[in-house]
């Protein structure tokens, strides 16, 4: 059903409406903007996929529950008590 929606004559009608709405002089700028938007969208999707892969590898590298954990010693800063007024 949807495959019949965008056949040759329908695409020509859509193209004519776009030319009437935007004018022939603005079509190159419109096409450039659509291309840039598509490029940004693809890069964001790729970034999300890379983040998912990184999360999956981090989960695989996570320590086993119940395994001994060795903590580094941290020097504690002295706690300063608030000054009391006489």
C-alpha positions in Angstrom: 0.0 0.0 0.0 2.7 2.5 1.0 4.9 1.4 -1.9 2.3 2.8 -4.3 2.3 6.1 -2.5 5.5 7.4 -4.0 5.5 6.4 -7.6 6.7 8.5 -10.6 3.7 10.8 -11.0 3.4 11.4 -7.2 7.0 12.4 -6.9 6.6 14.9 -9.8 3.7 16.5 -8.0 5.6 16.6 -4.7 8.6 18.2 -6.6 6.3 20.8 -8.2 4.8 21.7 -4.8 8.3 22.1 -3.3 9.4 24.3 -6.1 6.3 26.5 -5.7 6.7 26.8 -2.0 10.4 27.5 -1.8 11.2 28.8 -5.2 13.9 27.5 -7.6 16.6 29.9 -6.1 16.3 28.6 -2.6 16.3 24.9 -3.5 20.1 24.5 -3.4 20.3 26.1 0.1 17.4 23.8 1.2 19.2 20.7 -0.2 22.4 21.7 1.6 20.6 22.2 4.9 18.9 18.8 4.6 22.2 17.2 3.8 23.9 18.8 6.8 21.1 17.7 9.0 21.3 14.2 7.8 25.1 14.2 8.3 24.7 15.4 11.9 22.0 12.9 12.6 24.2 10.0 11.3 27.2 11.1 13.3 25.0 11.3 16.5 23.6 7.8 15.8 27.2 6.5 15.3 28.2 8.2 18.6 25.4 6.5 20.4 26.4 3.1 19.0 30.0 3.7 20.0 28.8 4.6 23.5 26.8 1.4 23.7 29.8 -0.6 22.6 32.0 1.1 25.2 29.4 0.4 27.9 29.2 -3.3 26.9 33.0 -3.7 27.1 33.0 -1.9 30.4 30.5 -4.3 31.8 32.6 -7.2 30.5 35.7 -5.7 32.3 33.8 -5.1 35.5 35.2 -6.9 38.6 33.4 -10.1 39.7 31.0 -9.7 42.6 32.7 -11.1 45.7 36.2 -10.7 44.4 38.6 -8.9 46.8 38.9 -5.2 46.1 42.2 -3.5 46.7 41.7 0.2 47.5 44.4 2.8 47.3 45.2 4.7 50.4 43.8 8.2 50.5 45.2 10.8 52.7 42.4 12.4 54.7 42.3 16.1 55.0 42.0 17.4 58.6 38.6 18.6 59.4 38.4 22.2 60.6 36.0 22.8 63.4 33.9 26.0 63.2 35.1 28.9 65.3 33.1 29.5 68.4 32.3 33.0 69.5 32.8 33.8 73.2 
